[in-house]
Amino acid sequence: MRIDKYLKVSRLIKRRTVANEACDGGRISVNGKVVKASYDVKVGDEMEIQFGSRTLKIKVTEVREQVGKSEASTLYEVLP
């Protein structure tokens, strides 16, 4: 699954277009490398997302095409 779609499905970013812009702006990195929106997300990837001055670090635990609102947080694990 593309990283922009994963960010939307997991509800880390509200809209896919915003996720796409974040990737193009260099604010998303996976395993220490800045990635484009077309990057293919895999289980075990460690992702850093920059929201302004705040950085969120997560580890991908599951990749699914569709997920309910209550289950969205099961797709990733927040790292300290």
Buried (B, 14 or more C-beta within 10 A) or exposed (E): BBBBBBBBBBBBBEEBEEBBBBBEEEBBBBEEEEBEBEBEBEEEBBBBBBEEEEEEEBEBBEBEEEBEEEEBBEBBEEEE
